[in-house]
Amino acid sequence: MAITRALMAWGVDVLTAQMDGRERLPDGAMLDRALQLERVPFARDEDFLAETTARQKRAEPFAGVIYAHQLHVTIGQCVQDLELIATCCEPADLANCVEHLPLR
């Protein structure tokens, strides 16, 4: 993934589902794993966003999610915004929230 490669080149600490050996987990289990690891997932999948919305409605904790619509946010903008978030935020700052990209 171009976003992953660019973030890693900028020195951002990235862990993909593939790197974690969890690429086949359903969305709910992926959110549980992110909470366990204290990592905030990035998604471009609307189904993943639906799972976070359901958790918010149930007041069920999750690590937060950063979401970018595939057709409305460029890869370059995602990289810039994700690098900014990684630099300026701690995972706890995004707990139980969904941050939509682009930031600007």
TORKOL-4160 file (C-alpha; in steps of 0.2 Angstrom, whole numbers, padded with zeros to 4 digits, m for minus):
104
<pt num="1" X="0000" Y="0000" Z="0000"/>
<pt num="2" X="0007" Y="0017" Z="m0005"/>
<pt num="3" X="0001" Y="0025" Z="0011"/>
<pt num="4" X="0010" Y="0013" Z="0022"/>
<pt num="5" X="0026" Y="0014" Z="0012"/>
<pt num="6" X="0026" Y="0033" Z="0012"/>
<pt num="7" X="0022" Y="0034" Z="0031"/>
<pt num="8" X="0036" Y="0022" Z="0035"/>
<pt num="9" X="0048" Y="0032" Z="0024"/>
<pt num="10" X="0044" Y="0047" Z="0035"/>
<pt num="11" X="0048" Y="0037" Z="0050"/>
<pt num="12" X="0030" Y="0035" Z="0056"/>
<pt num="13" X="0027" Y="0019" Z="0067"/>
<pt num="14" X="0015" Y="0009" Z="0056"/>
<pt num="15" X="0008" Y="m0008" Z="0060"/>
<pt num="16" X="m0003" Y="m0016" Z="0046"/>
<pt num="17" X="m0015" Y="m0030" Z="0048"/>
<pt num="18" X="m0004" Y="m0040" Z="0037"/>
<pt num="19" X="0012" Y="m0036" Z="0047"/>
<pt num="20" X="0002" Y="m0042" Z="0062"/>
<pt num="21" X="m0004" Y="m0058" Z="0054"/>
<pt num="22" X="m0022" Y="m0053" Z="0056"/>
<pt num="23" X="m0027" Y="m0047" Z="0038"/>
<pt num="24" X="m0042" Y="m0059" Z="0039"/>
<pt num="25" X="m0050" Y="m0053" Z="0055"/>
<pt num="26" X="m0068" Y="m0047" Z="0054"/>
<pt num="27" X="m0070" Y="m0028" Z="0057"/>
<pt num="28" X="m0075" Y="m0030" Z="0075"/>
<pt num="29" X="m0061" Y="m0041" Z="0079"/>
<pt num="30" X="m0049" Y="m0029" Z="0071"/>
<pt num="31" X="m0056" Y="m0015" Z="0082"/>
<pt num="32" X="m0053" Y="m0026" Z="0097"/>
<pt num="33" X="m0035" Y="m0030" Z="0092"/>
<pt num="34" X="m0032" Y="m0011" Z="0089"/>
<pt num="35" X="m0038" Y="m0008" Z="0107"/>
<pt num="36" X="m0028" Y="m0022" Z="0114"/>
<pt num="37" X="m0012" Y="m0015" Z="0105"/>
<pt num="38" X="m0017" Y="0004" Z="0109"/>
<pt num="39" X="m0016" Y="0008" Z="0091"/>
<pt num="40" X="m0028" Y="0019" Z="0081"/>
<pt num="41" X="m0032" Y="0010" Z="0064"/>
<pt num="42" X="m0034" Y="0019" Z="0048"/>
<pt num="43" X="m0047" Y="0014" Z="0036"/>
<pt num="44" X="m0054" Y="0018" Z="0019"/>
<pt num="45" X="m0068" Y="0005" Z="0021"/>
<pt num="46" X="m0086" Y="0011" Z="0024"/>
<pt num="47" X="m0090" Y="m0006" Z="0032"/>
<pt num="48" X="m0076" Y="m0003" Z="0045"/>
<pt num="49" X="m0084" Y="0014" Z="0048"/>
<pt num="50" X="m0101" Y="0006" Z="0051"/>
<pt num="51" X="m0093" Y="m0005" Z="0064"/>
<pt num="52" X="m0086" Y="0010" Z="0074"/>
<pt num="53" X="m0103" Y="0019" Z="0073"/>
<pt num="54" X="m0111" Y="0004" Z="0080"/>
<pt num="55" X="m0099" Y="0004" Z="0094"/>
<pt num="56" X="m0101" Y="0022" Z="0098"/>
<pt num="57" X="m0120" Y="0019" Z="0099"/>
<pt num="58" X="m0118" Y="0005" Z="0111"/>
<pt num="59" X="m0105" Y="0015" Z="0121"/>
<pt num="60" X="m0092" Y="0001" Z="0118"/>
<pt num="61" X="m0074" Y="0006" Z="0119"/>
<pt num="62" X="m0063" Y="0006" Z="0104"/>
<pt num="63" X="m0046" Y="0014" Z="0101"/>
<pt num="64" X="m0053" Y="0026" Z="0088"/>
<pt num="65" X="m0052" Y="0026" Z="0070"/>
<pt num="66" X="m0045" Y="0038" Z="0056"/>
<pt num="67" X="m0056" Y="0036" Z="0041"/>
<pt num="68" X="m0054" Y="0043" Z="0023"/>
<pt num="69" X="m0066" Y="0040" Z="0009"/>
<pt num="70" X="m0057" Y="0031" Z="m0005"/>
<pt num="71" X="m0064" Y="0043" Z="m0019"/>
<pt num="72" X="m0063" Y="0060" Z="m0009"/>
<pt num="73" X="m0046" Y="0060" Z="m0001"/>
<pt num="74" X="m0030" Y="0057" Z="m0011"/>
<pt num="75" X="m0016" Y="0046" Z="m0006"/>
<pt num="76" X="m0004" Y="0061" Z="m0004"/>
<pt num="77" X="m0017" Y="0070" Z="0008"/>
<pt num="78" X="m0019" Y="0054" Z="0018"/>
<pt num="79" X="0000" Y="0053" Z="0020"/>
<pt num="80" X="0001" Y="0071" Z="0026"/>
<pt num="81" X="m0014" Y="0070" Z="0038"/>
<pt num="82" X="m0009" Y="0053" Z="0045"/>
<pt num="83" X="0009" Y="0060" Z="0048"/>
<pt num="84" X="0002" Y="0075" Z="0057"/>
<pt num="85" X="m0009" Y="0065" Z="0068"/>
<pt num="86" X="0005" Y="0053" Z="0072"/>
<pt num="87" X="0016" Y="0068" Z="0077"/>
<pt num="88" X="0003" Y="0078" Z="0087"/>
<pt num="89" X="m0008" Y="0065" Z="0095"/>
<pt num="90" X="m0007" Y="0051" Z="0107"/>
<pt num="91" X="m0018" Y="0036" Z="0104"/>
<pt num="92" X="m0028" Y="0041" Z="0120"/>
<pt num="93" X="m0033" Y="0057" Z="0111"/>
<pt num="94" X="m0043" Y="0047" Z="0098"/>
<pt num="95" X="m0051" Y="0034" Z="0109"/>
<pt num="96" X="m0069" Y="0031" Z="0105"/>
<pt num="97" X="m0068" Y="0044" Z="0091"/>
<pt num="98" X="m0068" Y="0044" Z="0072"/>
<pt num="99" X="m0057" Y="0056" Z="0064"/>
<pt num="100" X="m0062" Y="0060" Z="0046"/>
<pt num="101" X="m0048" Y="0065" Z="0033"/>
<pt num="102" X="m0044" Y="0077" Z="0025"/>
<pt num="103" X="m0041" Y="0087" Z="0041"/>
<pt num="104" X="m0041" Y="0103" Z="0031"/>
